[in-house]
Amino acid sequence: MFGIVRPCRHVMCKGLYADWMGHLCGLCLALRDEHGHLSRLVTNYDGLLVSVLTEAQSPASAPRRRAGACALRGFKGADVVEAEGVRLAASVSLLLAAGKVRDHVADGDGVYARRPVAAGATRLAGRWSSAGTAMAGTLGFDPTPLTAAADRQALLERSPAQAPPRSAAAPGLRELTGPTEDAVAAAFAHTAVLAGKPHNREVLEAAGRGFGRLAHLIDAVEDLADDRASGAYNPLAATGTGLDEARRHCDAAHAELRAAVDGLDLLRPGLTRALLVRETGSAVSRAFATAGTHGTGHQPGHAPGDPGAPPGGRPPKRDPGGLLSLACAALTCCTCGLYRPDWDEDREGSFCQRCDCSGCDCCGNCGNCCSCCQGEDGCACDGCGCD
């Protein structure tokens, strides 16, 4: 699973976390039921936001069904979402994954540089793209912005090859994030159609553009050091954008996203705000807190053991690549993330392990509140199950 919105039970009220897991597991099972077990590999944290947005706008809560035990839930059952929003999330996840795989093949990243792997990945991407397009058609969703995003992105990334950064011929950073913004805007906007709230469409497009730009920039920040070391394309390096300037772009995108969420007509805003406002803010902080650590052995300006250094004073390990990396990735997938290799950024780098719940006093009986109760918006526990 991949994406920038990665909440956990330590930073979200019990009820909101259960709702989020209901959408996540519903997406995973929808992929399995309609496209087979292999399609569950495309389960996307960010893709399920369209399911959350659909339910948040709908007059009634999305229907649930009881699911069996799963490793990700500690081998427990759960009530998972079963609605059109989940199917839209599945379609978006399939299309995004197909584009991501094709991008890896085109760039020859890691094992994708090997012809047999590239050939198999290309066939798999084609299958996922066809499945996502077919599913989108049943929902009345035009997937063109998503299917075209990868091709547009490739053209933009090739255009600076003969032009130095900041030159008139080289695309700017906002131009490079454009395809991602358009794709997410289209997906977010269609949730208004599914929920019967057409007046939300324009604001949802604005939210999608803000989130798409934020996701693109965070991905670039997280990959910057490794891309420089390997000579791979990175939009920040290609445009001569430093980390300070990138942070300003991220903060501006987050402010636009927040403003758009504030302007939405939502019947159940709690989970949407928790994910699109608080968790995206955490994602920005997380990305810049570790920016430059990959391949350097320690965080910028910090020696191991200093404040701000990696947990326990241990420098993060680099992904070794090759068969070992592939085997560990497969094991992570098969255990639904219960196993993570030493170089996985989610192993020790998530904010949930640095969470302090001592300041939560908005609902005295709750032992499951943290940042959602302590956020700048005040208590967001309404309907979370704390009482």
Number of C-alpha atoms within 10 A of each C-alpha: 15 13 14 22 22 18 22 16 17 20 25 27 27 21 19 24 20 18 17 27 21 22 29 25 24 29 32 24 23 24 27 16 12 13 17 11 12 10 23 21 19 22 25 24 20 24 27 28 26 28 29 26 26 30 30 23 23 18 13 11 14 19 12 15 12 13 16 12 12 14 13 13 14 9 10 11 13 19 18 26 29 21 20 20 27 30 24 32 34 34 30 30 27 30 27 26 23 26 24 14 20 22 18 17 21 14 14 15 16 15 17 22 14 12 12 11 12 20 13 12 18 21 13 18 21 17 17 23 24 16 20 27 21 14 20 20 14 11 16 12 20 14 21 11 18 25 19 15 20 22 15 15 18 15 11 20 17 13 12 19 13 9 14 13 19 15 11 10 13 21 20 20 19 13 13 24 20 18 25 27 27 20 24 29 25 22 25 29 25 26 30 24 17 22 19 14 19 14 12 22 19 16 22 27 22 23 29 27 27 25 28 24 28 27 25 19 26 24 16 20 25 20 19 23 19 18 17 12 10 10 9 14 17 20 24 21 18 20 18 15 17 11 16 10 12 18 19 11 18 24 16 15 21 23 15 18 26 20 16 21 21 15 13 19 15 19 13 19 19 17 24 23 19 24 23 21 19 22 21 25 19 17 21 20 17 17 20 18 17 20 20 20 22 23 14 14 18 24 21 14 9 13 16 16 14 12 11 16 22 22 15 9 14 13 20 23 17 16 15 11 13 11 11 11 16 14 12 17 16 14 16 17 16 13 13 16 17 14 15 18 16 14 16 17 16 13 14 17 17 16 17 17 13 12 12 12 16 8 11 18 15 15 15 10 10 16 13 20 29 24 23 25 22 17 12 9 10 11 17 22 21 15 12 19 13 18 10
